[in-house]
Amino acid sequence: MVGFEGLGKILLIVGAVLVGVGLFFAFSGHIPFIGKLPGDIVIKKGGVSFYFPIVTTLLLSAGLTLTINAIWHFMRK
């Protein structure tokens, strides 16, 4: 069973993640490199366009992984 101290840490982490995601969505249109990296797939035919930001997704995943691992590392000490 998670005590109140553990529950508080979990709530702080969840809150920080939600704030981070909210800031990302709020400012993602203003970040110049998001969605325009080499390797992002853009297909336009006629009136239809398909967009898959694979390189952007990989970089964001690596950044989040490093951030979460750093948080967990410092929480264990």
Biopython code that builds the backbone (N, CA, C, O; Angstrom):
import numpy as np
from Bio.PDB.StructureBuilder import StructureBuilder

atoms = [
    (1, "MET", "N", (0.846, -1.189, 0.000)),
    (1, "MET", "CA", (0.000, 0.000, 0.000)),
    (1, "MET", "C", (0.882, 1.240, 0.000)),
    (1, "MET", "O", (1.867, 1.319, 0.734)),
    (2, "VAL", "N", (0.525, 2.171, -0.807)),
    (2, "VAL", "CA", (1.277, 3.414, -0.914)),
    (2, "VAL", "C", (0.832, 4.352, 0.192)),
    (2, "VAL", "O", (-0.358, 4.631, 0.338)),
    (3, "GLY", "N", (1.799, 4.845, 0.978)),
    (3, "GLY", "CA", (1.476, 5.785, 2.044)),
    (3, "GLY", "C", (1.208, 7.166, 1.477)),
    (3, "GLY", "O", (1.311, 7.392, 0.271)),
    (4, "PHE", "N", (0.861, 8.092, 2.375)),
    (4, "PHE", "CA", (0.566, 9.455, 1.929)),
    (4, "PHE", "C", (1.787, 10.126, 1.320)),
    (4, "PHE", "O", (1.656, 10.922, 0.389)),
    (5, "GLU", "N", (2.968, 9.817, 1.830)),
    (5, "GLU", "CA", (4.190, 10.402, 1.297)),
    (5, "GLU", "C", (4.424, 9.931, -0.143)),
    (5, "GLU", "O", (4.757, 10.735, -1.014)),
    (6, "GLY", "N", (4.250, 8.641, -0.389)),
    (6, "GLY", "CA", (4.407, 8.091, -1.736)),
    (6, "GLY", "C", (3.334, 8.604, -2.680)),
    (6, "GLY", "O", (3.604, 8.881, -3.849)),
    (7, "LEU", "N", (2.123, 8.730, -2.173)),
    (7, "LEU", "CA", (1.014, 9.232, -2.990)),
    (7, "LEU", "C", (1.272, 10.687, -3.393)),
    (7, "LEU", "O", (0.968, 11.090, -4.515)),
    (8, "GLY", "N", (1.831, 11.463, -2.472)),
    (8, "GLY", "CA", (2.151, 12.861, -2.787)),
    (8, "GLY", "C", (3.172, 12.964, -3.902)),
    (8, "GLY", "O", (3.037, 13.805, -4.791)),
    (9, "LYS", "N", (4.205, 12.109, -3.868)),
    (9, "LYS", "CA", (5.218, 12.119, -4.924)),
    (9, "LYS", "C", (4.609, 11.731, -6.260)),
    (9, "LYS", "O", (4.912, 12.335, -7.289)),
    (10, "ILE", "N", (3.760, 10.735, -6.242)),
    (10, "ILE", "CA", (3.119, 10.295, -7.484)),
    (10, "ILE", "C", (2.249, 11.406, -8.068)),
    (10, "ILE", "O", (2.273, 11.645, -9.276)),
    (11, "LEU", "N", (1.482, 12.084, -7.213)),
    (11, "LEU", "CA", (0.636, 13.177, -7.693)),
    (11, "LEU", "C", (1.460, 14.340, -8.241)),
    (11, "LEU", "O", (1.068, 14.962, -9.229)),
    (12, "LEU", "N", (2.593, 14.637, -7.614)),
    (12, "LEU", "CA", (3.464, 15.698, -8.124)),
    (12, "LEU", "C", (4.025, 15.335, -9.498)),
    (12, "LEU", "O", (4.080, 16.185, -10.387)),
    (13, "ILE", "N", (4.433, 14.108, -9.675)),
    (13, "ILE", "CA", (4.978, 13.675, -10.963)),
    (13, "ILE", "C", (3.904, 13.708, -12.043)),
    (13, "ILE", "O", (4.146, 14.199, -13.146)),
    (14, "VAL", "N", (2.728, 13.194, -11.736)),
    (14, "VAL", "CA", (1.629, 13.204, -12.711)),
    (14, "VAL", "C", (1.268, 14.646, -13.073)),
    (14, "VAL", "O", (1.021, 14.951, -14.240)),
    (15, "GLY", "N", (1.236, 15.528, -12.078)),
    (15, "GLY", "CA", (0.940, 16.931, -12.340)),
    (15, "GLY", "C", (1.996, 17.590, -13.221)),
    (15, "GLY", "O", (1.667, 18.353, -14.129)),
    (16, "ALA", "N", (3.265, 17.292, -12.950)),
    (16, "ALA", "CA", (4.350, 17.864, -13.752)),
    (16, "ALA", "C", (4.281, 17.365, -15.193)),
    (16, "ALA", "O", (4.519, 18.126, -16.131)),
    (17, "VAL", "N", (3.959, 16.101, -15.363)),
    (17, "VAL", "CA", (3.835, 15.550, -16.715)),
    (17, "VAL", "C", (2.674, 16.212, -17.447)),
    (17, "VAL", "O", (2.799, 16.553, -18.622)),
    (18, "LEU", "N", (1.554, 16.395, -16.769)),
    (18, "LEU", "CA", (0.407, 17.047, -17.403)),
    (18, "LEU", "C", (0.716, 18.491, -17.771)),
    (18, "LEU", "O", (0.300, 18.956, -18.833)),
    (19, "VAL", "N", (1.434, 19.206, -16.919)),
    (19, "VAL", "CA", (1.826, 20.576, -17.240)),
    (19, "VAL", "C", (2.755, 20.581, -18.453)),
    (19, "VAL", "O", (2.606, 21.415, -19.346)),
    (20, "GLY", "N", (3.711, 19.655, -18.489)),
    (20, "GLY", "CA", (4.626, 19.565, -19.617)),
    (20, "GLY", "C", (3.904, 19.279, -20.923)),
    (20, "GLY", "O", (4.196, 19.896, -21.948)),
    (21, "VAL", "N", (2.962, 18.344, -20.888)),
    (21, "VAL", "CA", (2.192, 18.018, -22.095)),
    (21, "VAL", "C", (1.344, 19.215, -22.517)),
    (21, "VAL", "O", (1.244, 19.519, -23.706)),
    (22, "GLY", "N", (0.738, 19.889, -21.549)),
    (22, "GLY", "CA", (-0.065, 21.070, -21.863)),
    (22, "GLY", "C", (0.760, 22.180, -22.495)),
    (22, "GLY", "O", (0.326, 22.810, -23.459)),
    (23, "LEU", "N", (1.956, 22.421, -21.949)),
    (23, "LEU", "CA", (2.838, 23.437, -22.528)),
    (23, "LEU", "C", (3.275, 23.056, -23.933)),
    (23, "LEU", "O", (3.359, 23.903, -24.821)),
    (24, "PHE", "N", (3.550, 21.777, -24.124)),
    (24, "PHE", "CA", (3.943, 21.321, -25.462)),
    (24, "PHE", "C", (2.836, 21.597, -26.472)),
    (24, "PHE", "O", (3.098, 22.128, -27.551)),
    (25, "PHE", "N", (1.598, 21.238, -26.128)),
    (25, "PHE", "CA", (0.495, 21.460, -27.060)),
    (25, "PHE", "C", (0.216, 22.949, -27.264)),
    (25, "PHE", "O", (-0.162, 23.364, -28.359)),
    (26, "ALA", "N", (0.400, 23.747, -26.223)),
    (26, "ALA", "CA", (0.136, 25.180, -26.340)),
    (26, "ALA", "C", (1.159, 25.875, -27.236)),
    (26, "ALA", "O", (0.811, 26.787, -27.986)),
    (27, "PHE", "N", (2.432, 25.443, -27.158)),
    (27, "PHE", "CA", (3.483, 26.138, -27.884)),
    (27, "PHE", "C", (4.070, 25.346, -29.046)),
    (27, "PHE", "O", (5.049, 25.787, -29.648)),
    (28, "SER", "N", (3.501, 24.192, -29.379)),
    (28, "SER", "CA", (4.080, 23.364, -30.439)),
    (28, "SER", "C", (4.034, 24.043, -31.803)),
    (28, "SER", "O", (4.878, 23.758, -32.652)),
    (29, "GLY", "N", (3.088, 24.920, -32.033)),
    (29, "GLY", "CA", (3.035, 25.638, -33.295)),
    (29, "GLY", "C", (4.113, 26.698, -33.409)),
    (29, "GLY", "O", (4.414, 27.159, -34.510)),
    (30, "HIS", "N", (4.698, 27.091, -32.288)),
    (30, "HIS", "CA", (5.705, 28.146, -32.263)),
    (30, "HIS", "C", (7.131, 27.606, -32.194)),
    (30, "HIS", "O", (8.085, 28.377, -32.294)),
    (31, "ILE", "N", (7.290, 26.297, -32.024)),
    (31, "ILE", "CA", (8.620, 25.696, -31.989)),
    (31, "ILE", "C", (9.022, 25.418, -33.435)),
    (31, "ILE", "O", (8.340, 24.660, -34.125)),
    (32, "PRO", "N", (10.117, 26.017, -33.904)),
    (32, "PRO", "CA", (10.415, 25.964, -35.341)),
    (32, "PRO", "C", (10.743, 24.586, -35.900)),
    (32, "PRO", "O", (10.433, 24.323, -37.062)),
    (33, "PHE", "N", (11.356, 23.697, -35.127)),
    (33, "PHE", "CA", (11.792, 22.420, -35.702)),
    (33, "PHE", "C", (10.745, 21.317, -35.610)),
    (33, "PHE", "O", (10.913, 20.273, -36.240)),
    (34, "ILE", "N", (9.684, 21.509, -34.855)),
    (34, "ILE", "CA", (8.679, 20.453, -34.691)),
    (34, "ILE", "C", (7.990, 20.205, -36.026)),
    (34, "ILE", "O", (7.367, 21.103, -36.592)),
    (35, "GLY", "N", (8.110, 18.975, -36.522)),
    (35, "GLY", "CA", (7.432, 18.582, -37.736)),
    (35, "GLY", "C", (8.135, 18.936, -39.030)),
    (35, "GLY", "O", (7.602, 18.680, -40.109)),
    (36, "LYS", "N", (9.314, 19.516, -38.948)),
    (36, "LYS", "CA", (10.010, 19.899, -40.169)),
    (36, "LYS", "C", (11.414, 19.314, -40.220)),
    (36, "LYS", "O", (12.287, 19.864, -40.891)),
    (37, "LEU", "N", (11.640, 18.232, -39.536)),
    (37, "LEU", "CA", (12.953, 17.600, -39.530)),
    (37, "LEU", "C", (13.121, 16.694, -40.748)),
    (37, "LEU", "O", (12.141, 16.152, -41.260)),
    (38, "PRO", "N", (14.359, 16.530, -41.210)),
    (38, "PRO", "CA", (14.590, 15.571, -42.286)),
    (38, "PRO", "C", (14.202, 14.166, -41.816)),
    (38, "PRO", "O", (14.589, 13.748, -40.725)),
    (39, "GLY", "N", (13.467, 13.463, -42.605)),
    (39, "GLY", "CA", (13.002, 12.133, -42.226)),
    (39, "GLY", "C", (11.528, 12.097, -41.880)),
    (39, "GLY", "O", (10.932, 11.021, -41.854)),
    (40, "ASP", "N", (10.917, 13.259, -41.609)),
    (40, "ASP", "CA", (9.476, 13.311, -41.409)),
    (40, "ASP", "C", (8.805, 13.089, -42.758)),
    (40, "ASP", "O", (9.217, 13.669, -43.762)),
    (41, "ILE", "N", (7.793, 12.269, -42.784)),
    (41, "ILE", "CA", (7.158, 11.859, -44.040)),
    (41, "ILE", "C", (5.971, 12.770, -44.353)),
    (41, "ILE", "O", (5.057, 12.914, -43.542)),
    (42, "VAL", "N", (5.997, 13.375, -45.526)),
    (42, "VAL", "CA", (4.895, 14.210, -46.010)),
    (42, "VAL", "C", (4.557, 13.760, -47.423)),
    (42, "VAL", "O", (5.415, 13.784, -48.306)),
    (43, "ILE", "N", (3.299, 13.346, -47.643)),
    (43, "ILE", "CA", (2.836, 12.923, -48.967)),
    (43, "ILE", "C", (1.622, 13.773, -49.323)),
    (43, "ILE", "O", (0.631, 13.795, -48.592)),
    (44, "LYS", "N", (1.708, 14.468, -50.447)),
    (44, "LYS", "CA", (0.598, 15.306, -50.915)),
    (44, "LYS", "C", (0.209, 14.843, -52.308)),
    (44, "LYS", "O", (1.029, 14.861, -53.226)),
    (45, "LYS", "N", (-1.036, 14.429, -52.467)),
    (45, "LYS", "CA", (-1.570, 14.023, -53.772)),
    (45, "LYS", "C", (-2.967, 14.605, -53.914)),
    (45, "LYS", "O", (-3.865, 14.319, -53.122)),
    (46, "GLY", "N", (-3.120, 15.404, -54.909)),
    (46, "GLY", "CA", (-4.428, 16.011, -55.140)),
    (46, "GLY", "C", (-4.812, 16.900, -53.973)),
    (46, "GLY", "O", (-4.047, 17.778, -53.574)),
    (47, "GLY", "N", (-5.989, 16.672, -53.432)),
    (47, "GLY", "CA", (-6.476, 17.460, -52.299)),
    (47, "GLY", "C", (-6.234, 16.779, -50.965)),
    (47, "GLY", "O", (-6.737, 17.231, -49.937)),
    (48, "VAL", "N", (-5.465, 15.693, -50.970)),
    (48, "VAL", "CA", (-5.236, 14.921, -49.742)),
    (48, "VAL", "C", (-3.763, 14.995, -49.371)),
    (48, "VAL", "O", (-2.887, 14.883, -50.229)),
    (49, "SER", "N", (-3.505, 15.182, -48.102)),
    (49, "SER", "CA", (-2.122, 15.158, -47.635)),
    (49, "SER", "C", (-2.007, 14.232, -46.427)),
    (49, "SER", "O", (-2.901, 14.166, -45.584)),
    (50, "PHE", "N", (-0.886, 13.523, -46.366)),
    (50, "PHE", "CA", (-0.596, 12.608, -45.266)),
    (50, "PHE", "C", (0.713, 13.045, -44.639)),
    (50, "PHE", "O", (1.695, 13.294, -45.339)),
    (51, "TYR", "N", (0.724, 13.138, -43.311)),
    (51, "TYR", "CA", (1.895, 13.617, -42.605)),
    (51, "TYR", "C", (2.199, 12.673, -41.452)),
    (51, "TYR", "O", (1.328, 12.389, -40.630)),
    (52, "PHE", "N", (3.448, 12.182, -41.389)),
    (52, "PHE", "CA", (3.875, 11.312, -40.289)),
    (52, "PHE", "C", (5.245, 11.778, -39.802)),
    (52, "PHE", "O", (6.252, 11.528, -40.465)),
    (53, "PRO", "N", (5.294, 12.452, -38.649)),
    (53, "PRO", "CA", (6.552, 13.016, -38.150)),
    (53, "PRO", "C", (7.400, 11.977, -37.410)),
    (53, "PRO", "O", (7.538, 12.056, -36.189)),
    (54, "ILE", "N", (7.964, 11.015, -38.124)),
    (54, "ILE", "CA", (8.659, 9.901, -37.488)),
    (54, "ILE", "C", (9.928, 10.346, -36.757)),
    (54, "ILE", "O", (10.169, 9.896, -35.637)),
    (55, "VAL", "N", (10.742, 11.212, -37.355)),
    (55, "VAL", "CA", (11.982, 11.654, -36.700)),
    (55, "VAL", "C", (11.666, 12.543, -35.507)),
    (55, "VAL", "O", (12.313, 12.434, -34.465)),
    (56, "THR", "N", (10.684, 13.416, -35.646)),
    (56, "THR", "CA", (10.266, 14.256, -34.529)),
    (56, "THR", "C", (9.777, 13.393, -33.370)),
    (56, "THR", "O", (10.096, 13.664, -32.213)),
    (57, "THR", "N", (9.009, 12.362, -33.679)),
    (57, "THR", "CA", (8.507, 11.458, -32.650)),
    (57, "THR", "C", (9.643, 10.729, -31.945)),
    (57, "THR", "O", (9.619, 10.580, -30.723)),
    (58, "LEU", "N", (10.635, 10.274, -32.701)),
    (58, "LEU", "CA", (11.775, 9.577, -32.098)),
    (58, "LEU", "C", (12.570, 10.503, -31.174)),
    (58, "LEU", "O", (12.982, 10.091, -30.089)),
    (59, "LEU", "N", (12.787, 11.746, -31.595)),
    (59, "LEU", "CA", (13.515, 12.690, -30.751)),
    (59, "LEU", "C", (12.740, 13.045, -29.479)),
    (59, "LEU", "O", (13.328, 13.132, -28.401)),
    (60, "LEU", "N", (11.435, 13.249, -29.599)),
    (60, "LEU", "CA", (10.624, 13.530, -28.420)),
    (60, "LEU", "C", (10.604, 12.335, -27.467)),
    (60, "LEU", "O", (10.644, 12.510, -26.249)),
    (61, "SER", "N", (10.542, 11.139, -28.011)),
    (61, "SER", "CA", (10.566, 9.933, -27.186)),
    (61, "SER", "C", (11.883, 9.807, -26.425)),
    (61, "SER", "O", (11.892, 9.478, -25.239)),
    (62, "ALA", "N", (12.991, 10.068, -27.110)),
    (62, "ALA", "CA", (14.296, 10.004, -26.450)),
    (62, "ALA", "C", (14.406, 11.066, -25.358)),
    (62, "ALA", "O", (14.920, 10.789, -24.274)),
    (63, "GLY", "N", (13.933, 12.259, -25.633)),
    (63, "GLY", "CA", (13.968, 13.331, -24.630)),
    (63, "GLY", "C", (13.127, 13.015, -23.411)),
    (63, "GLY", "O", (13.558, 13.232, -22.278)),
    (64, "LEU", "N", (11.923, 12.502, -23.640)),
    (64, "LEU", "CA", (11.062, 12.131, -22.512)),
    (64, "LEU", "C", (11.646, 10.973, -21.718)),
    (64, "LEU", "O", (11.549, 10.954, -20.491)),
    (65, "THR", "N", (12.250, 10.010, -22.398)),
    (65, "THR", "CA", (12.873, 8.884, -21.713)),
    (65, "THR", "C", (14.000, 9.359, -20.806)),
    (65, "THR", "O", (14.093, 8.927, -19.657)),
    (66, "LEU", "N", (14.850, 10.235, -21.305)),
    (66, "LEU", "CA", (15.936, 10.771, -20.490)),
    (66, "LEU", "C", (15.410, 11.572, -19.304)),
    (66, "LEU", "O", (15.940, 11.461, -18.198)),
    (67, "THR", "N", (14.380, 12.369, -19.522)),
    (67, "THR", "CA", (13.803, 13.172, -18.452)),
    (67, "THR", "C", (13.188, 12.293, -17.372)),
    (67, "THR", "O", (13.419, 12.516, -16.183)),
    (68, "ILE", "N", (12.411, 11.303, -17.774)),
    (68, "ILE", "CA", (11.762, 10.413, -16.800)),
    (68, "ILE", "C", (12.795, 9.597, -16.041)),
    (68, "ILE", "O", (12.657, 9.403, -14.834)),
    (69, "ASN", "N", (13.826, 9.117, -16.724)),
    (69, "ASN", "CA", (14.883, 8.370, -16.028)),
    (69, "ASN", "C", (15.626, 9.251, -15.034)),
    (69, "ASN", "O", (15.994, 8.780, -13.958)),
    (70, "ALA", "N", (15.855, 10.507, -15.364)),
    (70, "ALA", "CA", (16.513, 11.422, -14.431)),
    (70, "ALA", "C", (15.644, 11.655, -13.202)),
    (70, "ALA", "O", (16.147, 11.669, -12.078)),
    (71, "ILE", "N", (14.339, 11.838, -13.410)),
    (71, "ILE", "CA", (13.421, 12.029, -12.280)),
    (71, "ILE", "C", (13.437, 10.802, -11.381)),
    (71, "ILE", "O", (13.531, 10.936, -10.161)),
    (72, "TRP", "N", (13.348, 9.612, -11.957)),
    (72, "TRP", "CA", (13.338, 8.390, -11.156)),
    (72, "TRP", "C", (14.666, 8.197, -10.426)),
    (72, "TRP", "O", (14.687, 7.719, -9.292)),
    (73, "HIS", "N", (15.764, 8.563, -11.064)),
    (73, "HIS", "CA", (17.069, 8.436, -10.433)),
    (73, "HIS", "C", (17.162, 9.301, -9.178)),
    (73, "HIS", "O", (17.655, 8.850, -8.144)),
    (74, "PHE", "N", (16.685, 10.548, -9.273)),
    (74, "PHE", "CA", (16.770, 11.445, -8.130)),
    (74, "PHE", "C", (15.727, 11.145, -7.062)),
    (74, "PHE", "O", (15.924, 11.500, -5.900)),
    (75, "MET", "N", (14.624, 10.502, -7.427)),
    (75, "MET", "CA", (13.617, 10.118, -6.433)),
    (75, "MET", "C", (14.098, 8.949, -5.580)),
    (75, "MET", "O", (13.699, 8.832, -4.421)),
    (76, "ARG", "N", (14.938, 8.092, -6.122)),
    (76, "ARG", "CA", (15.419, 6.921, -5.375)),
    (76, "ARG", "C", (16.457, 7.282, -4.335)),
    (76, "ARG", "O", (16.684, 6.509, -3.404)),
    (77, "LYS", "N", (17.092, 8.435, -4.464)),
    (77, "LYS", "CA", (18.128, 8.834, -3.505)),
    (77, "LYS", "C", (17.540, 9.451, -2.272)),
    (77, "LYS", "O", (18.276, 9.842, -1.365)),
]
sb = StructureBuilder()
sb.init_structure("model")
sb.init_model(0)
sb.init_chain("A")
sb.init_seg("    ")
for serial, (resi, resn, name, xyz) in enumerate(atoms, 1):
    if name == "N":
        sb.init_residue(resn, " ", resi, " ")
    sb.init_atom(name, np.array(xyz, "f"), 0.0, 1.0, " ", f" {name:<3s}", serial, name[0])
structure = sb.get_structure()
